[in-house]
Amino acid sequence: MSAVWRASRAAVKRRRLQTFVIGLVVLCSTTTILLGLGLLTAASAPFDKAFAQQRGAHTVASFDLAKASSAELAQTARRPGVAAASGPFGQAVLEMPKDWLWMSAGSLTVVGRAEPDGPVDRIHLLEGRWATAPGEIVVNWPVAGTPGPGRLGTQLKARGAPTLTVVGFATSMSKSAGAWVSPEQMAALHPAAAQMLYRFTDASTEGQLRTDLTTATAELPAGSLTTAQSYLTLKRTFSAQVDAYLPFMTLFGVLGLLVSILIVGNVVSGAVVSGYRHIGVLKSLGFTPNQVVAVYLTMVFVPAVIGCALGTLIGNAVVGPILWVAFSGVETGSASIAISWWPSVLCLVGIPALVVLAALIPAVRAHRLSAAQAITAGSAPRTGRGLRIQRRLSGTRLPRAVSLGLGQPFARPGRSLLTMAAIVLGVTTVTLTTGLTSTMVAYGNAGKGDGAVRIDVQAGSPTKGGTAPKLNDRQIEARLRSLPGADQVTARALTKVSLARSTQTVFANFYRGDSQDLASEIVKGHWPTGAGEAVAGPAFLNQYGLSVGDQITIQLNGRQAPVTIVGELMEGNARALDSNWQTLTRLDPTTDAAEYTVRLAHGADVQSYIKAVKAAGPALRSAPRRSDSTATTTVVSFASVFTVLLTVVAALGVFNTVLLNIRERRRDLGMLKSIGMTPRQVMVMTVSSVAVLGLVGGLLGIPLGIAAHRLVVDHVGVISFPESMKQVWHLPQLAALVLAGVTIAILGALIPARSAARLTIATVLHNE
């Protein structure tokens, strides 16, 4: 084995450039694949793990205690299909004031539980202790980490309810409640509903969950079940934002995998072919055929392992910031957002194995050759269709160097096809990235086409002296409109409302005033113009199975209002809908706006307006709205990184092909130089041999890239792009993309072409 290792090490040292190419190709491929796999697993794996650890409820159901007793509800735990159940727990809805614990005002679902543990929905206590006595409450903290010091002991005063002291913070992956109190405290709240938590033996689909719940509640009085929440809905909410990145991440991962297979196979197979003479020498020295194969596999395995290890490290370093952006603002609960271990292991094991497999096929073929045949296999002059095509092209008006170069791809058609396939995928990637960039830039500029500056004004913030704001809601809006430079003013109230037939609360934005900017974000339907109308983003609509024209019922402060979805926003929070002030008046006419957006007139001085706002009300805080878009920046950056990686890999494939062709045709190059071919003509001939592959690759890759772009933008779950943002292709742009394949081919061919141009006749004769 030591002889095999010494021979392999010598081969690695002798072929430093080719070893470097293999290592770099594997590095780029590993990074690309790891990013795609890592982000793909992060979409659901953290939720599944945390949900399993907490024995999360497959269904959280609420029942009307006026129609079904607690004893009848307890009997449902023993129905067929129920694997485990907890409850019944008393449930009430409290209406919280503005800015309680820095959270939005509105409905808060409170459940009475004696302890956080149980067979279903084991609540994870983050800080403090559990509520065990009247007057105590544990608040659900839905985001990662803890609330921080100083919040325990906070006094909460809900409308029509006794004062409750916060004694702890906890989180539930089942989202079974917004807060928990002791059973004694719940009895004092006189709950009209009770909660049951179920785990079923089969909970794989929404249809199965509905069937299981129907079976479990079949013996209850009709109409006793009021709401039911599926854990699959929670899972979709958890991954709703990261799902926006999955279509193009998955597509880039597939492209990266295909390019890796083509280039690694091409590089390694070419390395084996160019090493036939070395194999013959080894056989003549007494190496067995199996030892020869082992030498060559080890020679390519070493740089593959090094490149794979470095690519894994880079991929793990890059995936962290992307995960942070993808899950920002998502209620992750106790889920730990991190890349799983298995993508790294898969890359570390699978990609070197792929390299070895690509090398094994030609190595086994060389294994059957005798020493004499192996020595002469790579250096014998080649004849055939390549030479015939070169002769035909010599009769055209093309320069002789160009005609010779154009005929070279036909001498090695298999190698040329692999190289062209890599160029096609490279051009596909460039085209896809160009389209995505244009679409995302247009998306980021939506509503800003007028170029006007917008100022966000927060109302109701405490002043340094602790005095209350002197202006009420309507006075603030009027004052903002009257200040010099103001053009339009939009007021917004934010609250939490309950949805009928759902145990979750959602955010509701209610707007008043000028809504031209908001209406510009509608892609289907129209902006709410009357009471009882609302719009939402695609993530919200998909999560609750709604579409434009459907009706839902929202609840706030004990009042209900039917709301019709009259439009779909281009983008929106998965847990938020937008409506107008008329709808808010039906639910709670006392609610005030908390934020105002002011669009300044063209030419207005921004700093002067901000100073005027501060002078108008000490409790008002204003700042210019940031014009950047995190989604746009993330998608464009991510796509650009993938494009650079895959373009480098494709160019390296061309580099390897040209390098192999030059090594195989050293005798021909020496003969051409001996009859007067200049170094410049050698470079032209070499570059021409791959330029035609680049041109054909560009023509084939552009339609594939356009199709991939359409596939991605049509399947982004949280953004609904209008058709104007999808039609981003223009003739000059397409003409430039055609040259992308030629550029990739030329970049890959330049270095070996210069090497061929510098090759002297004496060097060739010496090698022969």
JOCORDA-V961561 format. One record per residue. RES is the residue in one letter. NEAR is the number of other C-alpha atoms within 10 Angstrom. D_FIRST is the distance of its C-alpha to the first C-alpha in Angstrom with 2 decimals. Layout:
BEGIN
((RES/NEAR/D_FIRST) (RES/NEAR/D_FIRST))
END
This chain:
BEGIN
((M/9/0.00) (S/7/3.81) (A/11/5.40) (V/19/5.11) (W/15/6.28) (R/12/8.69) (A/20/9.94) (S/22/10.56) (R/16/12.30) (A/13/14.26) (A/19/15.32) (V/20/16.54) (K/13/18.49) (R/11/19.90) (R/14/21.11) (R/11/22.61) (L/12/25.61) (Q/22/23.93) (T/23/21.49) (F/15/24.67) (V/22/26.41) (I/28/23.80) (G/25/23.85) (L/22/27.65) (V/29/28.18) (V/30/26.15) (L/28/28.05) (C/26/31.40) (S/31/30.65) (T/30/29.50) (T/29/32.61) (T/28/34.87) (I/28/33.64) (L/29/33.58) (L/28/37.15) (G/25/38.41) (L/22/36.82) (G/23/37.71) (L/25/41.34) (L/22/41.62) (T/16/40.66) (A/20/42.92) (A/25/45.91) (S/17/46.12) (A/18/43.46) (P/21/45.31) (F/23/48.55) (D/14/47.10) (K/14/45.50) (A/18/48.66) (F/23/50.90) (A/14/49.04) (Q/15/49.13) (Q/21/52.89) (R/21/53.51) (G/25/55.16) (A/29/58.06) (H/27/57.50) (T/26/61.20) (V/26/63.63) (A/23/67.12) (S/24/70.57) (F/25/73.73) (D/20/77.44) (L/18/78.90) (A/9/82.28) (K/14/81.03) (A/18/78.46) (S/17/78.67) (S/18/75.87) (A/9/76.04) (E/15/75.60) (L/22/72.60) (A/14/70.99) (Q/14/71.31) (T/22/68.98) (A/22/66.03) (R/12/66.37) (R/15/66.55) (P/12/64.00) (G/18/60.82) (V/18/61.16) (A/15/58.13) (A/18/59.54) (A/22/62.43) (S/20/64.05) (G/20/67.68) (P/26/70.34) (F/22/70.56) (G/28/73.60) (Q/29/73.03) (A/21/75.21) (V/23/75.04) (L/22/76.15) (E/20/77.19) (M/22/75.69) (P/17/77.32) (K/17/75.92) (D/11/72.97) (W/15/72.38) (L/15/69.25) (W/7/68.54) (M/12/68.22) (S/17/70.28) (A/21/73.62) (G/27/74.25) (S/26/73.48) (L/22/71.39) (T/18/70.54) (V/25/70.89) (V/28/69.92) (G/27/71.08) (R/23/68.34) (A/17/68.59) (E/15/64.90) (P/17/61.81) (D/15/59.78) (G/16/60.27) (P/17/58.65) (V/22/58.58) (D/27/58.26) (R/22/57.21) (I/22/58.41) (H/18/56.22) (L/21/58.43) (L/17/57.45) (E/19/60.16) (G/14/63.25) (R/16/64.27) (W/23/65.51) (A/25/69.15) (T/18/71.00) (A/13/74.63) (P/17/77.11) (G/20/76.97) (E/22/73.18) (I/30/70.64) (V/28/66.85) (V/25/65.91) (N/23/62.91) (W/23/60.68) (P/20/58.75) (V/16/56.37) (A/16/53.36) (G/13/54.05) (T/14/57.34) (P/17/60.84) (G/8/60.89) (P/7/63.38) (G/7/67.11) (R/14/67.31) (L/19/67.70) (G/14/71.41) (T/14/72.36) (Q/17/75.56) (L/19/75.46) (K/16/78.76) (A/19/78.66) (R/12/81.76) (G/10/83.85) (A/13/81.46) (P/14/81.51) (T/14/79.56) (L/19/76.01) (T/19/73.88) (V/24/70.15) (V/22/68.41) (G/24/64.89) (F/24/62.50) (A/25/60.18) (T/28/58.23) (S/27/57.89) (M/29/55.40) (S/25/58.07) (K/23/60.59) (S/26/63.11) (A/23/65.54) (G/23/66.29) (A/23/67.41) (W/28/68.10) (V/29/71.06) (S/22/72.11) (P/21/73.89) (E/16/77.12) (Q/23/76.95) (M/21/76.16) (A/15/79.25) (A/12/81.33) (L/19/80.06) (H/11/81.47) (P/18/78.54) (A/13/79.43) (A/24/75.91) (A/24/73.18) (Q/28/69.42) (M/25/67.08) (L/25/63.28) (Y/27/61.45) (R/25/57.94) (F/20/57.76) (T/14/55.49) (D/14/54.82) (A/19/54.95) (S/11/52.65) (T/11/55.29) (E/13/58.63) (G/9/60.40) (Q/13/59.01) (L/22/60.05) (R/15/63.57) (T/14/63.77) (D/23/62.62) (L/23/65.15) (T/13/67.92) (T/15/67.24) (A/21/67.19) (T/18/70.50) (A/12/72.27) (E/13/74.81) (L/18/75.77) (P/13/79.00) (A/10/78.79) (G/10/78.08) (S/18/76.77) (L/22/73.28) (T/15/73.67) (T/18/70.17) (A/21/66.61) (Q/22/63.44) (S/20/60.11) (Y/21/56.84) (L/17/55.48) (T/15/58.05) (L/19/56.80) (K/18/53.25) (R/19/54.40) (T/23/56.29) (F/23/53.27) (S/24/51.15) (A/26/54.05) (Q/25/53.27) (V/25/49.52) (D/23/50.15) (A/21/51.70) (Y/25/48.32) (L/22/46.39) (P/20/47.48) (F/25/46.22) (M/25/43.19) (T/18/42.18) (L/18/42.89) (F/25/40.93) (G/23/38.00) (V/16/38.16) (L/22/38.45) (G/28/35.48) (L/19/33.37) (L/16/34.52) (V/26/33.94) (S/28/30.43) (I/20/29.59) (L/22/31.21) (I/31/29.87) (V/29/26.28) (G/22/26.26) (N/25/27.99) (V/30/25.88) (V/30/22.49) (S/21/23.81) (G/20/25.35) (A/25/22.25) (V/27/20.48) (V/22/23.62) (S/19/23.94) (G/21/20.38) (Y/24/21.04) (R/20/21.56) (H/19/18.20) (I/27/16.64) (G/23/18.89) (V/17/17.87) (L/21/14.16) (K/21/15.40) (S/14/17.74) (L/10/15.14) (G/11/13.57) (F/17/10.99) (T/13/11.82) (P/19/13.70) (N/11/11.40) (Q/19/8.45) (V/25/11.34) (V/23/12.50) (A/18/9.37) (V/26/9.62) (Y/25/13.25) (L/21/13.34) (T/21/11.34) (M/27/13.77) (V/26/16.71) (F/23/15.64) (V/18/15.66) (P/24/19.30) (A/29/20.29) (V/20/19.49) (I/18/21.28) (G/27/24.19) (C/28/24.50) (A/21/24.68) (L/19/27.31) (G/27/29.19) (T/26/29.40) (L/16/30.83) (I/18/33.33) (G/22/34.35) (N/18/35.07) (A/13/37.07) (V/15/39.13) (V/18/39.85) (G/17/41.80) (P/11/44.73) (I/19/44.95) (L/18/45.25) (W/12/47.93) (V/14/49.97) (A/23/49.50) (F/18/50.81) (S/13/53.46) (G/11/56.77) (V/19/55.34) (E/18/56.44) (T/24/53.04) (G/23/54.42) (S/26/51.80) (A/21/48.95) (S/15/46.18) (I/18/45.32) (A/17/41.63) (I/23/38.66) (S/16/36.93) (W/10/33.40) (W/13/32.14) (P/22/32.36) (S/25/29.93) (V/12/27.50) (L/14/28.00) (C/21/27.29) (L/22/24.20) (V/13/22.72) (G/15/24.52) (I/24/24.34) (P/23/20.56) (A/15/20.45) (L/18/23.13) (V/26/21.22) (V/22/18.18) (L/17/20.77) (A/23/22.54) (A/28/19.51) (L/20/18.50) (I/15/21.83) (P/18/21.84) (A/28/18.13) (V/15/18.91) (R/12/21.95) (A/23/20.13) (H/22/17.71) (R/11/20.89) (L/17/22.03) (S/14/21.95) (A/22/20.76) (A/13/24.43) (Q/14/25.27) (A/23/22.42) (I/21/23.43) (T/13/27.05) (A/19/26.73) (G/18/27.01) (S/17/29.58) (A/11/32.19) (P/12/35.56) (R/14/36.38) (T/9/39.76) (G/10/41.33) (R/16/43.17) (G/19/42.09) (L/16/43.79) (R/14/46.82) (I/18/47.34) (Q/20/47.11) (R/14/49.82) (R/12/52.01) (L/19/51.66) (S/17/52.61) (G/10/56.08) (T/10/56.65) (R/8/57.98) (L/11/54.65) (P/13/53.33) (R/18/51.01) (A/21/48.06) (V/21/48.61) (S/23/48.98) (L/24/45.76) (G/23/43.93) (L/23/45.47) (G/23/44.21) (Q/22/40.53) (P/24/39.65) (F/19/40.74) (A/19/38.20) (R/15/35.34) (P/13/37.31) (G/12/34.41) (R/20/32.92) (S/21/36.49) (L/17/37.29) (L/20/34.32) (T/30/35.37) (M/27/38.99) (A/24/38.17) (A/34/36.53) (I/35/39.67) (V/28/41.89) (L/27/40.31) (G/32/40.59) (V/34/44.28) (T/31/44.81) (T/30/43.61) (V/25/45.83) (T/29/48.78) (L/27/48.29) (T/27/48.14) (T/22/51.20) (G/24/53.15) (L/27/52.15) (T/20/53.12) (S/18/56.50) (T/23/57.15) (M/22/56.25) (V/18/58.27) (A/19/61.23) (Y/22/60.74) (G/17/60.63) (N/16/63.83) (A/15/65.66) (G/16/69.05) (K/15/68.83) (G/8/69.92) (D/10/73.29) (G/11/71.69) (A/15/73.88) (V/19/72.78) (R/22/72.70) (I/21/73.46) (D/19/72.46) (V/22/75.09) (Q/17/74.53) (A/22/77.70) (G/22/78.66) (S/15/76.36) (P/14/77.98) (T/14/79.39) (K/8/79.01) (G/7/82.42) (G/9/81.68) (T/11/84.46) (A/12/84.23) (P/17/84.19) (K/12/87.75) (L/17/87.13) (N/12/86.57) (D/17/84.32) (R/11/86.85) (Q/11/88.06) (I/22/84.56) (E/21/84.03) (A/11/87.44) (R/14/86.82) (L/22/83.45) (R/18/85.19) (S/11/87.98) (L/15/85.84) (P/14/85.81) (G/19/82.88) (A/18/82.25) (D/18/82.03) (Q/18/80.76) (V/21/80.11) (T/21/78.18) (A/25/78.38) (R/22/75.72) (A/21/75.92) (L/21/72.77) (T/24/73.00) (K/24/71.18) (V/25/72.68) (S/24/72.02) (L/17/71.33) (A/17/73.16) (R/16/70.93) (S/17/68.14) (T/22/67.52) (Q/23/66.00) (T/23/67.94) (V/21/67.27) (F/20/68.31) (A/25/71.31) (N/21/72.32) (F/22/76.02) (Y/24/77.15) (R/17/80.59) (G/15/81.91) (D/16/80.36) (S/17/77.46) (Q/12/76.88) (D/15/73.41) (L/14/72.48) (A/15/73.83) (S/15/71.64) (E/23/68.55) (I/22/69.77) (V/18/67.87) (K/16/69.77) (G/14/73.33) (H/19/75.28) (W/25/75.63) (P/23/77.76) (T/14/81.40) (G/12/83.21) (A/18/83.05) (G/23/80.54) (E/24/78.00) (A/27/74.42) (V/29/71.27) (A/27/67.60) (G/26/64.17) (P/23/61.83) (A/27/59.70) (F/26/62.83) (L/23/64.11) (N/17/60.83) (Q/18/60.44) (Y/14/63.91) (G/10/64.06) (L/15/66.93) (S/19/68.03) (V/17/70.93) (G/12/74.19) (D/12/73.08) (Q/16/75.02) (I/16/73.93) (T/15/75.93) (I/21/75.29) (Q/18/76.85) (L/22/77.85) (N/16/80.31) (G/12/81.36) (R/10/82.24) (Q/16/80.64) (A/17/80.57) (P/14/79.34) (V/19/77.22) (T/20/76.38) (I/25/73.20) (V/23/74.71) (G/24/71.76) (E/25/68.02) (L/28/66.70) (M/20/63.97) (E/20/62.12) (G/21/63.00) (N/19/61.78) (A/25/60.62) (R/21/63.15) (A/21/66.10) (L/22/68.96) (D/23/71.68) (S/28/75.41) (N/26/78.69) (W/24/81.37) (Q/18/83.65) (T/21/81.12) (L/23/80.67) (T/13/84.45) (R/14/84.55) (L/19/82.04) (D/13/82.97) (P/11/85.57) (T/8/85.17) (T/18/81.59) (D/19/81.36) (A/24/78.91) (A/17/76.27) (E/22/74.93) (Y/24/76.48) (T/22/74.97) (V/26/77.12) (R/23/76.66) (L/22/78.22) (A/17/80.34) (H/13/78.94) (G/9/79.53) (A/16/80.09) (D/13/78.91) (V/17/76.16) (Q/11/76.66) (S/12/80.40) (Y/21/80.06) (I/20/77.69) (K/11/80.23) (A/16/83.02) (V/20/81.17) (K/14/80.72) (A/11/84.41) (A/16/85.43) (G/17/83.83) (P/20/82.06) (A/22/80.07) (L/21/78.64) (R/18/75.20) (S/21/74.26) (A/14/71.25) (P/16/70.26) (R/14/67.99) (R/10/64.47) (S/11/63.79) (D/11/60.01) (S/13/58.28) (T/12/55.19) (A/18/54.23) (T/20/54.63) (T/15/52.63) (T/17/49.78) (V/20/49.55) (V/20/49.82) (S/15/47.28) (F/19/44.78) (A/22/45.24) (S/18/44.99) (V/14/41.66) (F/27/40.27) (T/24/41.77) (V/15/40.27) (L/19/36.79) (L/29/37.04) (T/26/38.75) (V/19/36.02) (V/31/33.40) (A/31/35.58) (A/25/36.12) (L/26/32.39) (G/33/32.10) (V/32/34.78) (F/27/33.10) (N/26/29.89) (T/26/31.97) (V/27/34.02) (L/24/31.09) (L/19/29.45) (N/21/32.86) (I/18/33.41) (R/15/30.15) (E/19/30.94) (R/18/34.56) (R/22/34.20) (R/19/35.99) (D/14/38.74) (L/20/39.21) (G/19/39.55) (M/15/42.16) (L/14/44.05) (K/18/44.20) (S/13/45.35) (I/8/48.32) (G/9/49.33) (M/16/47.47) (T/15/47.62) (P/18/44.90) (R/14/47.06) (Q/17/47.21) (V/25/43.42) (M/24/43.20) (V/23/45.91) (M/24/44.19) (T/29/40.83) (V/26/42.50) (S/25/44.76) (S/27/41.83) (V/28/40.88) (A/24/44.35) (V/19/45.54) (L/23/42.63) (G/30/43.65) (L/22/47.27) (V/17/46.60) (G/29/44.23) (G/31/47.02) (L/20/49.61) (L/20/47.47) (G/29/46.24) (I/26/49.72) (P/16/51.18) (L/18/48.03) (G/23/48.35) (I/22/52.06) (A/14/51.44) (A/23/48.79) (H/24/51.28) (R/15/53.97) (L/14/51.67) (V/20/50.83) (V/22/54.38) (D/16/55.85) (H/17/53.63) (V/21/53.81) (G/23/55.33) (V/24/57.20) (I/19/58.56) (S/24/60.84) (F/22/60.86) (P/17/64.06) (E/10/63.83) (S/9/64.70) (M/18/61.48) (K/18/59.40) (Q/13/60.99) (V/17/59.29) (W/13/58.52) (H/8/60.64) (L/8/60.57) (P/8/59.66) (Q/13/56.83) (L/16/55.47) (A/13/55.81) (A/11/53.72) (L/21/51.04) (V/21/50.81) (L/18/49.70) (A/27/46.93) (G/36/44.67) (V/24/45.55) (T/19/44.88) (I/29/41.41) (A/32/40.62) (I/22/42.09) (L/18/40.37) (G/26/36.99) (A/27/37.86) (L/18/39.51) (I/15/36.58) (P/23/34.90) (A/24/38.45) (R/17/39.23) (S/14/36.04) (A/22/37.19) (A/21/40.67) (R/14/39.50) (L/17/37.45) (T/15/39.24) (I/16/39.89) (A/11/38.50) (T/11/35.12) (V/15/34.96) (L/12/36.01) (H/7/33.52) (N/8/30.60) (E/9/32.05))
END
